[in-house]
Amino acid sequence: MVKGEPKQLNEPWVAQRIRSALLAGVRSAVLWHQCGGRKLNLLFRRKRFIDASDNWLRNGLRVV
């Protein structure tokens, strides 16, 4: 359920952005689970994930 100003939520571009953000979150969760990720991994290794993503942003993401 999305809460907010009905006037703004009725704007088509706002609704599209909300839908795409929700879909991206669901896709991320499914991919995380398919790659072996678990809730406890995310909880206990959060600092490592943040450091890795910061490193990628600073140096550019390189896929090998």
C-alpha positions in Angstrom: 0.0 0.0 0.0 1.4 3.3 -1.0 0.4 6.3 1.1 0.7 9.9 0.0 -1.2 12.9 -1.4 -3.9 11.5 -3.8 -3.4 14.5 -6.1 0.2 13.5 -6.6 -0.3 9.8 -6.7 -2.8 10.2 -9.5 -0.1 11.6 -11.8 0.9 8.9 -14.3 4.6 9.6 -14.1 4.5 9.3 -10.3 2.6 6.0 -10.4 5.1 4.7 -13.0 8.1 5.6 -10.8 6.5 4.0 -7.7 5.7 0.8 -9.7 9.2 0.6 -11.1 10.8 1.1 -7.6 8.6 -1.6 -6.1 9.4 -4.0 -9.0 13.1 -3.3 -8.7 12.9 -4.2 -5.0 11.1 -7.4 -5.6 13.5 -8.4 -8.4 16.5 -7.6 -6.1 15.1 -9.8 -3.4 14.5 -12.7 -5.8 18.0 -12.5 -7.3 19.5 -12.2 -3.8 17.7 -15.4 -2.7 18.6 -17.2 -6.0 22.3 -16.4 -5.5 22.2 -18.0 -2.0 21.6 -14.9 0.0 19.8 -15.1 3.3 18.3 -12.6 5.6 20.9 -13.2 8.3 23.7 -12.7 5.7 22.3 -9.3 4.9 21.9 -8.4 8.6 25.3 -9.6 9.8 27.4 -8.7 6.7 25.8 -5.3 6.0 29.1 -3.4 6.6 30.9 -5.6 4.1 28.2 -5.0 1.4 28.2 -1.3 2.0 32.0 -1.2 1.7 31.9 -3.2 -1.5 29.3 -1.0 -3.1 31.2 2.1 -2.1 34.3 0.7 -3.7 32.4 -0.1 -6.9 31.0 3.4 -7.1 34.4 5.0 -6.6 36.3 2.7 -9.0 33.6 1.8 -11.5 31.8 -1.5 -11.6 33.9 -4.1 -13.4 32.3 -7.4 -14.2 34.7 -10.3 -14.9 
